Amino acid sequence: MAIFKDIIQDINGWLKVLAEFGLSLILVFVLIDVLFPGTTGIINNLAKIVESFAKEGIVGLIALLIFLLIYKR
């Protein structure tokens, strides 16, 4: 049973590394899009995501807060 726990912890560690890498890429693309508008289109995509949460009202806000709490964990 300890072997499976170690495997799951290893997978969890790799997933965290991949998520951090993805967030780093998003930040780089935002910076590129700010310096050279319209090159990556990521700002438009992020605006659409925020808009979709805003359209849902309080339910969207709660969903966004839950997502942030899970991410911080």
DSSP file (Angstrom, degrees, kcal/mol; ACC not computed):
  #  RESIDUE AA STRUCTURE BP1 BP2  ACC     N-H-->O    O-->H-N    N-H-->O    O-->H-N    TCO  KAPPA ALPHA  PHI   PSI    X-CA   Y-CA   Z-CA
    1    1 A M     >        0   0    0      0, 0.0     4,-1.7     0, 0.0     5,-0.1   0.000 360.0 360.0 360.0 -32.5    0.0    0.0    0.0
    2    2 A A  H  >  +     0   0    0      1,-0.2     4,-2.1     2,-0.2     5,-0.1   0.822 360.0  58.8 -67.3 -29.6    2.9    2.4    0.7
    3    3 A I  H  > S+     0   0    0      2,-0.2     4,-2.3     1,-0.2    -1,-0.2   0.922 105.3  48.4 -64.8 -43.9    4.1    1.9   -2.9
    4    4 A F  H  > S+     0   0    0      1,-0.2     4,-2.6     2,-0.2    -1,-0.2   0.887 109.7  52.6 -64.1 -38.6    0.8    3.2   -4.3
    5    5 A K  H  X S+     0   0    0     -4,-1.7     4,-2.3     1,-0.2    -1,-0.2   0.906 109.9  48.6 -63.7 -41.0    0.9    6.2   -1.9
    6    6 A D  H  X S+     0   0    0     -4,-2.1     4,-2.2     2,-0.2    -2,-0.2   0.898 111.2  50.3 -65.1 -39.9    4.4    7.0   -3.2
    7    7 A I  H  X S+     0   0    0     -4,-2.3     4,-2.5     2,-0.2    -2,-0.2   0.923 111.2  48.1 -63.9 -44.2    3.3    6.7   -6.8
    8    8 A I  H  X S+     0   0    0     -4,-2.6     4,-2.6     1,-0.2    -2,-0.2   0.891 111.2  50.7 -64.8 -39.6    0.3    9.0   -6.2
    9    9 A Q  H  X S+     0   0    0     -4,-2.3     4,-2.2     2,-0.2    -1,-0.2   0.888 110.5  49.8 -64.7 -38.7    2.5   11.5   -4.4
   10   10 A D  H  X S+     0   0    0     -4,-2.2     4,-2.3     2,-0.2    -2,-0.2   0.926 112.3  46.8 -63.9 -45.2    5.0   11.5   -7.4
   11   11 A I  H  X S+     0   0    0     -4,-2.5     4,-2.4     1,-0.2    -2,-0.2   0.912 111.5  51.8 -63.3 -42.4    2.2   12.0   -9.9
   12   12 A N  H  X S+     0   0    0     -4,-2.6     4,-2.0     1,-0.2    -1,-0.2   0.896 108.9  51.1 -61.1 -41.0    0.7   14.8   -7.7
   13   13 A G  H  X S+     0   0    0     -4,-2.2     4,-2.0     1,-0.2    -1,-0.2   0.914 110.4  48.1 -62.5 -43.9    4.2   16.5   -7.7
   14   14 A W  H  X S+     0   0    0     -4,-2.3     4,-2.5     1,-0.2    -2,-0.2   0.891 109.7  52.9 -64.6 -39.1    4.5   16.3  -11.4
   15   15 A L  H  X S+     0   0    0     -4,-2.4     4,-2.4     1,-0.2    -1,-0.2   0.888 108.2  50.5 -64.4 -38.3    1.0   17.7  -11.9
   16   16 A K  H  X S+     0   0    0     -4,-2.0     4,-2.4     2,-0.2    -1,-0.2   0.910 110.4  49.7 -64.3 -41.4    1.8   20.6   -9.7
   17   17 A V  H  X S+     0   0    0     -4,-2.0     4,-2.2     1,-0.2    -2,-0.2   0.917 111.6  48.6 -63.0 -43.1    5.0   21.3  -11.7
   18   18 A L  H  X S+     0   0    0     -4,-2.5     4,-2.4     2,-0.2    -2,-0.2   0.891 110.8  50.6 -64.5 -39.5    3.0   21.1  -14.9
   19   19 A A  H  X S+     0   0    0     -4,-2.4     4,-2.3     2,-0.2    -2,-0.2   0.912 110.9  48.3 -65.0 -42.4    0.4   23.5  -13.6
   20   20 A E  H  X S+     0   0    0     -4,-2.4     4,-2.1     2,-0.2    -2,-0.2   0.889 111.4  50.7 -64.6 -38.6    3.1   26.0  -12.5
   21   21 A F  H  X S+     0   0    0     -4,-2.2     4,-2.3     2,-0.2    -2,-0.2   0.912 109.5  51.1 -64.1 -42.3    4.7   25.7  -15.9
   22   22 A G  H  X S+     0   0    0     -4,-2.4     4,-2.3     1,-0.2    -2,-0.2   0.905 109.7  49.3 -61.4 -42.7    1.3   26.4  -17.6
   23   23 A L  H  X S+     0   0    0     -4,-2.3     4,-2.3     2,-0.2    -1,-0.2   0.878 109.2  52.9 -65.2 -36.6    0.8   29.5  -15.4
   24   24 A S  H  X S+     0   0    0     -4,-2.1     4,-2.2     2,-0.2    -2,-0.2   0.912 108.9  49.7 -63.5 -41.7    4.2   30.7  -16.3
   25   25 A L  H  X S+     0   0    0     -4,-2.3     4,-2.7     2,-0.2    -2,-0.2   0.906 108.7  52.6 -63.0 -41.2    3.4   30.3  -20.0
   26   26 A I  H  X S+     0   0    0     -4,-2.3     4,-2.4     1,-0.2    -2,-0.2   0.927 109.7  48.8 -60.1 -44.6    0.2   32.2  -19.6
   27   27 A L  H  X S+     0   0    0     -4,-2.3     4,-2.3     2,-0.2    -1,-0.2   0.895 111.2  49.8 -63.2 -39.8    2.0   35.1  -17.9
   28   28 A V  H  X S+     0   0    0     -4,-2.2     4,-2.6     2,-0.2    -2,-0.2   0.926 111.4  48.8 -63.9 -43.9    4.6   35.1  -20.7
   29   29 A F  H  X S+     0   0    0     -4,-2.7     4,-2.5     2,-0.2    -2,-0.2   0.872 110.0  51.6 -65.1 -36.3    1.8   35.2  -23.3
   30   30 A V  H  X S+     0   0    0     -4,-2.4     4,-2.1     2,-0.2    -1,-0.2   0.928 110.5  48.8 -64.1 -44.0    0.1   38.0  -21.5
   31   31 A L  H  X S+     0   0    0     -4,-2.3     4,-2.4     2,-0.2    -2,-0.2   0.917 112.4  47.8 -61.3 -43.8    3.3   40.0  -21.5
   32   32 A I  H  X S+     0   0    0     -4,-2.6     4,-3.0     1,-0.2    -1,-0.2   0.908 111.5  50.8 -62.7 -41.3    3.8   39.3  -25.2
   33   33 A D  H  < S+     0   0    0     -4,-2.5     5,-0.2     1,-0.2    -1,-0.2   0.816 110.8  49.1 -68.5 -29.9    0.2   40.3  -25.9
   34   34 A V  H  < S+     0   0    0     -4,-2.1    -2,-0.2    -5,-0.1    -1,-0.2   0.910 116.6  41.3 -72.9 -42.5    0.7   43.6  -23.9
   35   35 A L  H  < S+     0   0    0     -4,-2.4    -2,-0.2     1,-0.3    -3,-0.2   0.884 131.8  24.8 -72.1 -38.5    3.9   44.5  -25.7
   36   36 A F  S >< S-     0   0    0     -4,-3.0     3,-1.6    -5,-0.2     4,-0.3  -0.786  93.0-140.1-127.9  86.4    2.7   43.4  -29.2
   37   37 A P  T 3  S+     0   0    0      0, 0.0    -3,-0.1     0, 0.0    -4,-0.1  -0.120  78.6  12.8 -55.6 137.0   -1.2   43.6  -29.2
   38   38 A G  T 3  S+     0   0    0     -5,-0.2    -5,-0.1     1,-0.0    -4,-0.1   0.465  90.3 112.4  83.1   3.3   -3.1   40.9  -30.9
   39   39 A T  S <  S+     0   0    0     -3,-1.6    -6,-0.1    -7,-0.2   -10,-0.0   0.917  93.3  12.6 -77.4 -41.1   -0.2   38.4  -31.3
   40   40 A T  S    S-     0   0    0     -4,-0.3    -1,-0.1   -11,-0.2   -10,-0.1   0.731  82.9-143.8-106.6 -27.1   -1.4   35.7  -29.0
   41   41 A G     >  +     0   0    0    -12,-0.1     4,-1.7   -11,-0.1     5,-0.1   0.601  59.5 128.3  74.8  10.9   -5.0   36.6  -28.3
   42   42 A I  H  >  +     0   0    0      1,-0.2     4,-2.8   -13,-0.2     5,-0.2   0.838  65.1  58.2 -71.4 -31.2   -4.7   35.4  -24.7
   43   43 A I  H  > S+     0   0    0      2,-0.2     4,-2.2     1,-0.2    -1,-0.2   0.911 106.9  48.7 -65.2 -40.0   -6.0   38.7  -23.2
   44   44 A N  H  > S+     0   0    0      2,-0.2     4,-2.0     1,-0.2    -1,-0.2   0.909 112.1  49.2 -63.3 -41.3   -9.3   38.2  -25.2
   45   45 A N  H  X S+     0   0    0     -4,-1.7     4,-1.9     2,-0.2    -2,-0.2   0.913 111.5  47.9 -65.6 -42.1   -9.5   34.6  -24.0
   46   46 A L  H  X S+     0   0    0     -4,-2.8     4,-2.4     1,-0.2    -1,-0.2   0.882 110.0  53.5 -65.3 -36.9   -9.0   35.6  -20.4
   47   47 A A  H  X S+     0   0    0     -4,-2.2     4,-2.5    -5,-0.2    -1,-0.2   0.892 107.7  51.0 -63.9 -38.7  -11.6   38.3  -20.7
   48   48 A K  H  X S+     0   0    0     -4,-2.0     4,-2.2     2,-0.2    -1,-0.2   0.886 109.6  50.3 -65.7 -38.2  -14.1   35.8  -22.1
   49   49 A I  H  X S+     0   0    0     -4,-1.9     4,-1.7     2,-0.2    -2,-0.2   0.940 113.0  45.1 -65.0 -46.5  -13.4   33.5  -19.1
   50   50 A V  H  X S+     0   0    0     -4,-2.4     4,-2.2     1,-0.2    -2,-0.2   0.898 112.2  53.1 -63.5 -39.6  -13.9   36.3  -16.6
   51   51 A E  H  X S+     0   0    0     -4,-2.5     4,-2.2     1,-0.2    -1,-0.2   0.881 105.3  54.1 -63.0 -38.4  -17.0   37.5  -18.5
   52   52 A S  H  X S+     0   0    0     -4,-2.2     4,-0.9     1,-0.2    -1,-0.2   0.874 110.2  46.7 -66.0 -35.8  -18.5   34.0  -18.3
   53   53 A F  H  < S+     0   0    0     -4,-1.7     3,-0.3     1,-0.2     4,-0.3   0.890 112.2  51.2 -68.9 -37.9  -18.0   34.0  -14.5
   54   54 A A  H >< S+     0   0    0     -4,-2.2     3,-1.3     1,-0.2    -2,-0.2   0.849 103.1  59.0 -68.9 -33.8  -19.6   37.5  -14.3
   55   55 A K  H 3< S+     0   0    0     -4,-2.2    -1,-0.2     1,-0.3    -2,-0.2   0.829  99.4  58.2 -63.9 -31.7  -22.6   36.4  -16.3
   56   56 A E  T >< S-     0   0    0     -4,-0.9     3,-1.1    -3,-0.3     4,-0.3   0.530  93.8-156.5 -79.6  -5.1  -23.5   33.8  -13.8
   57   57 A G  T <>  -     0   0    0     -3,-1.3     4,-2.0    -4,-0.3    -1,-0.2  -0.432  65.6  -3.9  69.7-133.8  -23.8   36.3  -11.0
   58   58 A I  H 3> S+     0   0    0      1,-0.2     4,-2.5     2,-0.2    -1,-0.3   0.831 134.6  56.4 -67.2 -32.9  -23.3   35.0   -7.5
   59   59 A V  H <> S+     0   0    0     -3,-1.1     4,-2.4     2,-0.2    -1,-0.2   0.911 108.6  47.4 -65.6 -41.4  -23.0   31.4   -8.7
   60   60 A G  H  > S+     0   0    0     -4,-0.3     4,-2.4    -7,-0.2    -2,-0.2   0.884 111.3  51.2 -65.3 -38.8  -20.2   32.3  -10.9
   61   61 A L  H  X S+     0   0    0     -4,-2.0     4,-2.4     2,-0.2    -2,-0.2   0.916 111.1  47.4 -64.5 -43.1  -18.5   34.2   -8.1
   62   62 A I  H  X S+     0   0    0     -4,-2.5     4,-2.5     2,-0.2    -2,-0.2   0.910 111.8  50.7 -64.7 -41.6  -18.8   31.2   -5.8
   63   63 A A  H  X S+     0   0    0     -4,-2.4     4,-2.3     1,-0.2    -2,-0.2   0.902 111.0  49.1 -62.4 -40.6  -17.4   28.9   -8.5
   64   64 A L  H  X S+     0   0    0     -4,-2.4     4,-2.3     2,-0.2    -2,-0.2   0.910 111.4  49.0 -65.1 -42.4  -14.5   31.2   -9.1
   65   65 A L  H  X S+     0   0    0     -4,-2.4     4,-2.4     2,-0.2    -2,-0.2   0.896 110.9  50.0 -64.5 -40.1  -13.8   31.4   -5.3
   66   66 A I  H  X S+     0   0    0     -4,-2.5     4,-2.4     2,-0.2    -1,-0.2   0.914 110.1  51.1 -64.1 -41.9  -13.9   27.6   -5.0
   67   67 A F  H  X S+     0   0    0     -4,-2.3     4,-2.3     1,-0.2    -2,-0.2   0.920 111.4  47.6 -60.9 -43.5  -11.5   27.3   -8.0
   68   68 A L  H  X S+     0   0    0     -4,-2.3     4,-2.5     2,-0.2    -2,-0.2   0.887 110.9  50.9 -66.0 -38.8   -9.1   29.7   -6.3
   69   69 A L  H  X S+     0   0    0     -4,-2.4     4,-1.4     2,-0.2    -1,-0.2   0.907 111.5  47.6 -65.1 -40.8   -9.3   27.9   -3.0
   70   70 A I  H  < S+     0   0    0     -4,-2.4    -2,-0.2     1,-0.2    -1,-0.2   0.909 112.5  49.9 -65.8 -40.7   -8.6   24.6   -4.7
   71   71 A Y  H  < S+     0   0    0     -4,-2.3    -2,-0.2     1,-0.2    -1,-0.2   0.913 109.2  50.8 -65.2 -41.9   -5.7   26.1   -6.6
   72   72 A K  H  <        0   0    0     -4,-2.5    -1,-0.2     1,-0.3    -2,-0.2   0.808 360.0 360.0 -65.3 -28.8   -4.2   27.6   -3.4
   73   73 A R     <        0   0    0     -4,-1.4    -1,-0.3    -5,-0.2    -2,-0.2   0.483 360.0 360.0 -67.5 360.0   -4.4   24.3   -1.7
